[in-house]
Amino acid sequence: MIQHHDNKIQALIDHYNLLPHPEGGFYRQTYVAEENIPQAALPHRFDGNRKFSTAIYFLLPHGVFSAFHRIKSDEVWHFYKGCAVNIHVIHPNGDYELMKLGNNFGEDESFQLVVPANAWFASEPMSSPGEYALVGCTVSPGFDFADFELAKADILIEEHPNHEQLIRSFTR
């Protein structure tokens, strides 16, 4: 939770009108395409029309993580400000991948990363107390909470027992 002395974090939350996100952190949707992709033109995993694309600001303060979840679309992450973010990805085939979002290419960080559709993923800021990561996420076809699934630790561990410690660390 935000500590009283974290004024710069609260200032970002206030300035960008960020709200608590169900997976952890704070967000605000900044873009929703006006046009829709009809359900008939989408893969079968979608249960209705979807916007062409959506985008959000996403803030992870120190000590706050984004819990394992998955969505039905690719998600492009963009680094804006603050510390780097580790994105832990468990691909549908069970392979684990650590993606590093940030501005230090010497540490294998990238300004943009793509989490593929249907992969389980969690993220954490690589920060010190009082610090944060401010990033953006763009989803296409556009994000819809109908496509969002928050992981239940026991079920995800049953599917991927070799990642039990990681899953327990990033589920609620």
GROMACS elastic network, one bead per residue, 0.5 to 0.9 nm:
[ bonds ]
;  ai    aj funct       b0    kb
    1    61     6  0.81868   500
    1    62     6  0.88699   500
    1    63     6  0.77554   500
    1    64     6  0.71556   500
    2     5     6  0.83442   500
    2     6     6  0.65807   500
    2     9     6  0.76949   500
    2    10     6  0.75389   500
    2    61     6  0.74290   500
    2    62     6  0.86529   500
    2   130     6  0.87220   500
    3     6     6  0.54895   500
    3     7     6  0.83638   500
    3   130     6  0.80739   500
    4     7     6  0.68607   500
    4    10     6  0.86182   500
    5     8     6  0.85687   500
    5   130     6  0.75078   500
    6     9     6  0.54780   500
    6    10     6  0.64492   500
    6    11     6  0.86766   500
    6   129     6  0.85508   500
    6   130     6  0.52973   500
    6   131     6  0.79386   500
    7    10     6  0.50689   500
    7    11     6  0.59243   500
    7    12     6  0.86288   500
    7   130     6  0.84344   500
    8    12     6  0.62890   500
    8    13     6  0.86922   500
    8   130     6  0.81306   500
    8   131     6  0.84603   500
    9    12     6  0.51690   500
    9    13     6  0.63132   500
    9    14     6  0.86383   500
    9    59     6  0.86171   500
    9    61     6  0.70316   500
    9   130     6  0.76054   500
    9   131     6  0.75716   500
    9   132     6  0.70879   500
   10    14     6  0.60398   500
   10    15     6  0.84187   500
   11    14     6  0.50860   500
   11    15     6  0.58619   500
   11    16     6  0.84313   500
   12    15     6  0.50852   500
   12    16     6  0.59285   500
   12    17     6  0.79788   500
   12    18     6  0.78484   500
   12    59     6  0.84363   500
   12   134     6  0.88471   500
   13    16     6  0.55856   500
   13    17     6  0.56358   500
   13    19     6  0.75149   500
   13    26     6  0.74464   500
   13    27     6  0.84619   500
   13    59     6  0.80329   500
   14    17     6  0.50274   500
   14    18     6  0.66744   500
   15    18     6  0.79301   500
   16    27     6  0.86178   500
   16    28     6  0.73602   500
   16    57     6  0.81726   500
   17    27     6  0.81787   500
   17    28     6  0.67655   500
   18    21     6  0.88879   500
   18    26     6  0.55124   500
   18    28     6  0.50341   500
   18    29     6  0.87403   500
   18    57     6  0.79132   500
   18    58     6  0.80803   500
   18    59     6  0.81183   500
   19    25     6  0.83528   500
   19    26     6  0.50901   500
   19    27     6  0.53335   500
   19    28     6  0.63315   500
   20    23     6  0.85916   500
   20    24     6  0.68272   500
   20    25     6  0.59622   500
   20    27     6  0.64395   500
   20    28     6  0.88964   500
   21    24     6  0.51778   500
   21    25     6  0.56132   500
   21    26     6  0.51813   500
   21    27     6  0.60729   500
   21    28     6  0.88104   500
   21    58     6  0.87120   500
   21    66     6  0.86257   500
   22    25     6  0.80269   500
   22    26     6  0.88087   500
   22    66     6  0.86521   500
   22    67     6  0.87064   500
   22   150     6  0.83726   500
   23    65     6  0.79632   500
   23    66     6  0.50893   500
   23    67     6  0.50644   500
   23    68     6  0.74987   500
   23    69     6  0.73468   500
   23   122     6  0.86304   500
   23   150     6  0.70101   500
   23   171     6  0.88813   500
   23   172     6  0.88047   500
   24    60     6  0.77521   500
   24    64     6  0.66718   500
   24    65     6  0.58005   500
   24    67     6  0.64045   500
   25    58     6  0.69762   500
   25    59     6  0.56187   500
   25    61     6  0.69445   500
   25    64     6  0.63213   500
   25    65     6  0.66640   500
   25    66     6  0.63281   500
   26    57     6  0.80990   500
   26    58     6  0.56819   500
   26    59     6  0.50627   500
   26    60     6  0.67017   500
   26    61     6  0.86536   500
   27    56     6  0.64113   500
   27    57     6  0.53161   500
   27    59     6  0.62635   500
   27   136     6  0.89920   500
   28    55     6  0.86033   500
   28    56     6  0.53952   500
   28    57     6  0.54371   500
   28    58     6  0.69993   500
   29    32     6  0.76302   500
   29    54     6  0.74678   500
   29    55     6  0.58532   500
   29    57     6  0.65311   500
   29    58     6  0.89013   500
   30    54     6  0.76561   500
   30    55     6  0.55780   500
   30    56     6  0.51040   500
   30    57     6  0.68314   500
   31    53     6  0.78402   500
   31    54     6  0.52205   500
   31    56     6  0.68970   500
   31   138     6  0.88030   500
   32    35     6  0.87605   500
   32    51     6  0.69427   500
   32    52     6  0.79975   500
   32    53     6  0.61884   500
   32    55     6  0.67794   500
   32   142     6  0.74368   500
   32   143     6  0.88534   500
   33    36     6  0.75553   500
   33    51     6  0.56892   500
   33    52     6  0.56387   500
   33    53     6  0.54522   500
   33    54     6  0.63122   500
   33   142     6  0.78056   500
   34    51     6  0.68947   500
   34    52     6  0.77360   500
   34    53     6  0.88641   500
   35    50     6  0.85641   500
   35    51     6  0.58324   500
   35    52     6  0.61272   500
   35    53     6  0.87980   500
   36    39     6  0.89384   500
   36    49     6  0.62144   500
   36    50     6  0.53847   500
   36    52     6  0.55941   500
   36    53     6  0.87877   500
   36   141     6  0.88847   500
   36   142     6  0.88056   500
   37    40     6  0.83199   500
   37    41     6  0.66034   500
   37    42     6  0.70773   500
   37    48     6  0.89913   500
   37    49     6  0.56008   500
   37    50     6  0.53021   500
   37    51     6  0.59166   500
   37    52     6  0.59789   500
   37   141     6  0.76248   500
   38    41     6  0.54729   500
   38    42     6  0.67972   500
   38    48     6  0.72261   500
   38    50     6  0.68041   500
   38    51     6  0.87480   500
   39    42     6  0.51721   500
   39    43     6  0.79073   500
   39    44     6  0.82063   500
   39    46     6  0.68697   500
   39    47     6  0.68244   500
   39    50     6  0.71824   500
   40    43     6  0.79043   500
   40    44     6  0.82946   500
   40    48     6  0.83461   500
   40    49     6  0.81010   500
   41    49     6  0.87318   500
   42    45     6  0.79550   500
   42    46     6  0.65883   500
   42    47     6  0.89866   500
   42    48     6  0.85552   500
   42    49     6  0.79462   500
   42    50     6  0.83955   500
   42   141     6  0.85030   500
   43    46     6  0.62068   500
   44    47     6  0.73130   500
   45    72     6  0.70118   500
   45   147     6  0.87514   500
   46    49     6  0.77268   500
   46    50     6  0.81612   500
   46    72     6  0.73177   500
   46   146     6  0.87557   500
   46   147     6  0.74203   500
   47   146     6  0.82589   500
   47   147     6  0.86223   500
   50    53     6  0.81182   500
   50   140     6  0.86950   500
   50   141     6  0.60453   500
   50   142     6  0.57621   500
   50   143     6  0.76307   500
   50   144     6  0.74131   500
   51    54     6  0.72012   500
   51   140     6  0.78357   500
   51   141     6  0.61143   500
   51   143     6  0.76762   500
   51   144     6  0.86068   500
   52   139     6  0.86719   500
   52   140     6  0.60556   500
   52   141     6  0.51291   500
   52   142     6  0.54454   500
   53   138     6  0.70550   500
   53   139     6  0.56054   500
   53   141     6  0.52699   500
   53   143     6  0.72014   500
   54   137     6  0.82729   500
   54   138     6  0.56840   500
   54   139     6  0.53467   500
   54   140     6  0.67255   500
   54   141     6  0.77731   500
   54   143     6  0.59564   500
   54   144     6  0.89756   500
   55   136     6  0.69993   500
   55   137     6  0.55146   500
   55   139     6  0.63080   500
   55   142     6  0.80703   500
   55   143     6  0.81590   500
   56   135     6  0.84862   500
   56   136     6  0.55108   500
   56   137     6  0.53526   500
   56   138     6  0.66383   500
   56   139     6  0.88560   500
   57   134     6  0.71863   500
   57   135     6  0.59828   500
   57   137     6  0.66476   500
   58   133     6  0.81687   500
   58   134     6  0.58911   500
   58   135     6  0.52386   500
   58   136     6  0.55629   500
   58   137     6  0.71500   500
   59   132     6  0.70345   500
   59   133     6  0.57637   500
   59   135     6  0.63601   500
   59   136     6  0.84426   500
   60    63     6  0.81927   500
   60    64     6  0.59753   500
   60    65     6  0.66904   500
   60    66     6  0.77047   500
   60    85     6  0.86274   500
   60   123     6  0.86928   500
   60   124     6  0.71737   500
   60   125     6  0.61333   500
   60   131     6  0.89618   500
   60   132     6  0.55965   500
   60   133     6  0.52401   500
   60   134     6  0.66075   500
   60   135     6  0.83715   500
   61    64     6  0.56152   500
   61    65     6  0.81573   500
   61   124     6  0.88667   500
   61   125     6  0.69759   500
   61   127     6  0.79580   500
   61   129     6  0.84905   500
   61   130     6  0.74472   500
   61   131     6  0.61905   500
   61   133     6  0.63622   500
   61   134     6  0.84799   500
   62    65     6  0.82842   500
   62   124     6  0.82866   500
   62   125     6  0.62257   500
   62   126     6  0.75976   500
   62   127     6  0.54809   500
   62   128     6  0.61954   500
   62   129     6  0.56363   500
   62   130     6  0.63353   500
   62   131     6  0.55190   500
   62   132     6  0.53294   500
   62   133     6  0.80344   500
   63   124     6  0.79862   500
   63   125     6  0.76443   500
   63   127     6  0.80195   500
   63   128     6  0.84412   500
   63   129     6  0.75761   500
   63   132     6  0.89107   500
   64   124     6  0.68505   500
   64   125     6  0.75134   500
   65   122     6  0.73484   500
   65   123     6  0.57862   500
   65   125     6  0.71187   500
   65   170     6  0.70881   500
   66    69     6  0.83423   500
   66   121     6  0.84463   500
   66   122     6  0.52317   500
   66   124     6  0.63670   500
   66   170     6  0.72867   500
   66   171     6  0.84629   500
   67   121     6  0.75461   500
   67   123     6  0.69659   500
   67   124     6  0.88204   500
   67   150     6  0.73753   500
   67   151     6  0.75872   500
   67   167     6  0.88801   500
   67   169     6  0.87496   500
   67   171     6  0.50158   500
   67   172     6  0.68868   500
   68    88     6  0.83929   500
   68    89     6  0.86194   500
   68   120     6  0.59190   500
   68   123     6  0.78676   500
   68   149     6  0.87520   500
   68   150     6  0.62955   500
   68   151     6  0.54767   500
   68   152     6  0.84396   500
   68   153     6  0.87065   500
   68   167     6  0.73517   500
   68   170     6  0.59604   500
   68   171     6  0.58634   500
   68   172     6  0.88016   500
   69   119     6  0.81558   500
   69   120     6  0.52918   500
   69   121     6  0.55803   500
   69   122     6  0.66486   500
   69   148     6  0.70889   500
   69   149     6  0.54287   500
   69   151     6  0.52292   500
   69   152     6  0.89656   500
   69   171     6  0.88147   500
   70    73     6  0.87888   500
   70   117     6  0.74533   500
   70   118     6  0.55717   500
   70   119     6  0.57301   500
   70   121     6  0.63125   500
   70   122     6  0.88886   500
   70   147     6  0.80448   500
   70   148     6  0.59909   500
   70   149     6  0.54273   500
   70   150     6  0.67690   500
   70   151     6  0.77746   500
   71    74     6  0.77402   500
   71    75     6  0.83161   500
   71   116     6  0.88197   500
   71   117     6  0.60635   500
   71   118     6  0.55648   500
   71   119     6  0.74907   500
   71   120     6  0.80561   500
   71   143     6  0.79796   500
   71   144     6  0.87294   500
   71   145     6  0.85933   500
   71   146     6  0.88601   500
   71   147     6  0.52462   500
   71   149     6  0.64461   500
   72   116     6  0.86164   500
   72   118     6  0.52380   500
   72   119     6  0.85369   500
   72   141     6  0.85637   500
   72   143     6  0.84329   500
   72   147     6  0.55264   500
   72   148     6  0.73464   500
   73   115     6  0.88289   500
   73   116     6  0.69863   500
   73   118     6  0.70452   500
   73   139     6  0.64049   500
   73   140     6  0.59221   500
   73   141     6  0.59662   500
   73   142     6  0.75356   500
   73   143     6  0.74016   500
   73   147     6  0.80892   500
   74   114     6  0.67177   500
   74   115     6  0.58595   500
   74   118     6  0.80016   500
   74   119     6  0.89849   500
   74   138     6  0.84481   500
   74   139     6  0.60082   500
   74   140     6  0.62158   500
   74   141     6  0.77728   500
   75   113     6  0.82788   500
   75   114     6  0.55981   500
   75   115     6  0.52069   500
   75   116     6  0.64504   500
   75   117     6  0.71617   500
   75   137     6  0.63722   500
   75   138     6  0.56779   500
   75   140     6  0.70274   500
   75   143     6  0.88829   500
   76   112     6  0.67426   500
   76   113     6  0.56808   500
   76   115     6  0.64400   500
   76   116     6  0.85681   500
   76   136     6  0.81089   500
   76   137     6  0.54840   500
   76   138     6  0.50441   500
   76   139     6  0.63648   500
   76   140     6  0.86393   500
   77   101     6  0.76543   500
   77   111     6  0.79878   500
   77   112     6  0.54137   500
   77   113     6  0.52003   500
   77   114     6  0.61813   500
   77   115     6  0.77523   500
   77   135     6  0.69127   500
   77   136     6  0.56780   500
   77   138     6  0.65684   500
   77   139     6  0.89521   500
   78   101     6  0.75391   500
   78   102     6  0.84586   500
   78   110     6  0.86382   500
   78   111     6  0.57303   500
   78   113     6  0.69314   500
   78   134     6  0.89875   500
   78   135     6  0.54845   500
   78   137     6  0.61606   500
   78   138     6  0.80733   500
   79    82     6  0.86049   500
   79    84     6  0.79427   500
   79    85     6  0.85270   500
   79   101     6  0.62228   500
   79   102     6  0.56026   500
   79   103     6  0.73398   500
   79   110     6  0.78811   500
   79   111     6  0.50276   500
   79   112     6  0.64628   500
   79   113     6  0.89342   500
   79   133     6  0.81198   500
   79   134     6  0.69040   500
   79   136     6  0.65575   500
   80   102     6  0.80798   500
   80   103     6  0.87263   500
   80   111     6  0.79933   500
   80   133     6  0.78589   500
   80   134     6  0.56381   500
   80   135     6  0.50923   500
   80   136     6  0.71814   500
   81    84     6  0.85833   500
   81   102     6  0.83787   500
   81   103     6  0.88243   500
   81   132     6  0.82412   500
   81   133     6  0.60949   500
   81   134     6  0.51192   500
   81   135     6  0.68890   500
   82   102     6  0.84605   500
   82   125     6  0.89754   500
   82   127     6  0.82617   500
   82   131     6  0.69502   500
   82   132     6  0.55187   500
   82   134     6  0.61082   500
   82   135     6  0.87147   500
   83   101     6  0.89234   500
   83   102     6  0.68228   500
   83   103     6  0.84590   500
   83   125     6  0.64975   500
   83   126     6  0.59619   500
   83   127     6  0.57179   500
   83   128     6  0.87392   500
   83   131     6  0.72158   500
   83   132     6  0.60110   500
   83   134     6  0.79849   500
   84   100     6  0.68832   500
   84   101     6  0.55403   500
   84   103     6  0.71954   500
   84   104     6  0.81433   500
   84   109     6  0.75295   500
   84   124     6  0.86772   500
   84   125     6  0.60289   500
   84   126     6  0.54374   500
   84   127     6  0.74330   500
   84   132     6  0.86718   500
   84   133     6  0.64799   500
   85    99     6  0.82381   500
   85   100     6  0.58710   500
   85   101     6  0.50741   500
   85   102     6  0.64436   500
   85   109     6  0.87279   500
   85   123     6  0.65635   500
   85   124     6  0.55710   500
   85   126     6  0.56167   500
   85   127     6  0.84597   500
   85   133     6  0.67557   500
   85   135     6  0.87676   500
   86    98     6  0.66970   500
   86    99     6  0.58674   500
   86   101     6  0.63980   500
   86   102     6  0.88342   500
   86   122     6  0.83365   500
   86   123     6  0.55004   500
   86   124     6  0.54278   500
   86   125     6  0.64096   500
   86   126     6  0.68652   500
   87    97     6  0.82301   500
   87    98     6  0.58542   500
   87   100     6  0.62359   500
   87   101     6  0.74292   500
   87   115     6  0.86859   500
   87   121     6  0.66824   500
   87   122     6  0.57457   500
   87   124     6  0.67024   500
   87   125     6  0.88907   500
   88    96     6  0.73529   500
   88    97     6  0.61854   500
   88    99     6  0.64894   500
   88   100     6  0.88652   500
   88   120     6  0.81899   500
   88   121     6  0.53626   500
   88   122     6  0.52025   500
   88   123     6  0.59510   500
   88   124     6  0.84410   500
   88   166     6  0.85155   500
   89    95     6  0.81415   500
   89    96     6  0.56723   500
   89    97     6  0.51077   500
   89    98     6  0.62573   500
   89    99     6  0.75179   500
   89   115     6  0.74658   500
   89   119     6  0.65131   500
   89   120     6  0.57317   500
   89   122     6  0.67633   500
   89   123     6  0.87023   500
   90    93     6  0.79613   500
   90    94     6  0.57642   500
   90    95     6  0.57158   500
   90    97     6  0.65058   500
   90    98     6  0.89495   500
   90   119     6  0.58048   500
   90   120     6  0.51020   500
   90   121     6  0.62287   500
   90   160     6  0.85189   500
   90   163     6  0.84726   500
   91    94     6  0.52355   500
   91    95     6  0.53062   500
   91    96     6  0.63500   500
   91    97     6  0.77202   500
   91   116     6  0.80992   500
   91   118     6  0.76275   500
   91   120     6  0.64457   500
   91   121     6  0.84374   500
   92    95     6  0.74407   500
   92   118     6  0.67419   500
   92   119     6  0.55861   500
   92   120     6  0.76134   500
   93   119     6  0.89948   500
   94   159     6  0.82987   500
   94   160     6  0.63088   500
   94   162     6  0.86716   500
   94   163     6  0.86883   500
   96   163     6  0.81183   500
   99   108     6  0.86815   500
   99   109     6  0.77216   500
   99   110     6  0.84550   500
   99   113     6  0.73771   500
   99   114     6  0.89488   500
   99   115     6  0.87976   500
  100   107     6  0.82536   500
  100   108     6  0.66778   500
  100   110     6  0.63912   500
  100   111     6  0.88839   500
  100   113     6  0.80713   500
  101   104     6  0.87664   500
  101   108     6  0.85549   500
  101   109     6  0.51065   500
  101   110     6  0.50205   500
  101   111     6  0.59032   500
  101   112     6  0.66658   500
  101   113     6  0.67704   500
  101   135     6  0.87959   500
  102   105     6  0.78372   500
  102   107     6  0.89345   500
  102   108     6  0.86629   500
  102   110     6  0.53883   500
  102   111     6  0.54570   500
  102   112     6  0.81462   500
  102   133     6  0.88981   500
  103   106     6  0.88932   500
  103   107     6  0.88111   500
  103   109     6  0.60472   500
  103   110     6  0.62025   500
  103   111     6  0.59230   500
  104   107     6  0.55483   500
  104   108     6  0.68685   500
  104   109     6  0.53635   500
  104   110     6  0.73414   500
  104   111     6  0.87737   500
  105   110     6  0.63235   500
  105   111     6  0.87582   500
  106   109     6  0.72259   500
  107   110     6  0.89851   500
  109   112     6  0.88269   500
  110   113     6  0.66626   500
  115   118     6  0.87611   500
  115   119     6  0.70415   500
  115   120     6  0.88352   500
  115   121     6  0.77429   500
  116   119     6  0.59081   500
  117   120     6  0.87602   500
  120   150     6  0.89910   500
  120   151     6  0.79547   500
  122   167     6  0.88964   500
  122   170     6  0.64126   500
  122   171     6  0.84361   500
  123   170     6  0.80437   500
  124   127     6  0.86968   500
  124   133     6  0.87867   500
  124   170     6  0.87870   500
  125   128     6  0.88653   500
  125   131     6  0.86566   500
  125   132     6  0.64926   500
  125   133     6  0.58453   500
  126   131     6  0.89088   500
  126   132     6  0.81530   500
  126   133     6  0.80592   500
  127   130     6  0.80513   500
  127   131     6  0.55390   500
  127   132     6  0.61508   500
  127   133     6  0.77273   500
  128   131     6  0.54897   500
  128   132     6  0.79993   500
  129   132     6  0.83986   500
  138   142     6  0.80077   500
  138   143     6  0.84067   500
  139   142     6  0.50869   500
  139   143     6  0.56808   500
  140   143     6  0.69853   500
  143   146     6  0.84863   500
  143   147     6  0.71476   500
  143   148     6  0.82122   500
  144   147     6  0.55341   500
  144   148     6  0.70698   500
  145   149     6  0.82479   500
  146   149     6  0.81747   500
  150   171     6  0.85347   500
  151   154     6  0.87302   500
  151   155     6  0.76112   500
  151   156     6  0.64596   500
  151   167     6  0.88801   500
  151   171     6  0.68033   500
  151   172     6  0.84962   500
  152   155     6  0.55741   500
  152   156     6  0.61455   500
  152   157     6  0.85452   500
  152   171     6  0.69730   500
  152   172     6  0.77478   500
  153   156     6  0.52471   500
  153   157     6  0.59538   500
  153   158     6  0.84903   500
  153   164     6  0.83901   500
  153   167     6  0.62791   500
  153   168     6  0.62145   500
  153   170     6  0.86080   500
  153   171     6  0.59400   500
  153   172     6  0.76217   500
  154   157     6  0.51172   500
  154   158     6  0.61167   500
  154   159     6  0.87413   500
  154   164     6  0.88792   500
  154   167     6  0.88815   500
  154   168     6  0.86502   500
  155   158     6  0.50598   500
  155   159     6  0.64368   500
  155   160     6  0.87175   500
  156   159     6  0.50676   500
  156   160     6  0.60474   500
  156   161     6  0.78832   500
  156   163     6  0.89213   500
  156   164     6  0.83182   500
  156   167     6  0.73350   500
  157   162     6  0.77977   500
  157   163     6  0.68640   500
  157   164     6  0.53756   500
  157   165     6  0.89023   500
  157   167     6  0.67918   500
  157   168     6  0.83024   500
  158   161     6  0.55780   500
  158   164     6  0.86174   500
  160   163     6  0.57237   500
  160   164     6  0.70722   500
  160   167     6  0.88241   500
  161   164     6  0.52595   500
  161   165     6  0.88842   500
  162   165     6  0.82129   500
  163   166     6  0.54413   500
  163   167     6  0.60922   500
  163   168     6  0.86649   500
  164   167     6  0.51106   500
  164   168     6  0.60902   500
  164   169     6  0.85610   500
  165   168     6  0.52247   500
  165   169     6  0.62092   500
  165   170     6  0.88829   500
  166   169     6  0.50984   500
  166   170     6  0.64614   500
  166   171     6  0.88523   500
  167   170     6  0.53370   500
  167   171     6  0.61181   500
  168   171     6  0.56196   500
  168   172     6  0.80513   500
  169   172     6  0.85118   500
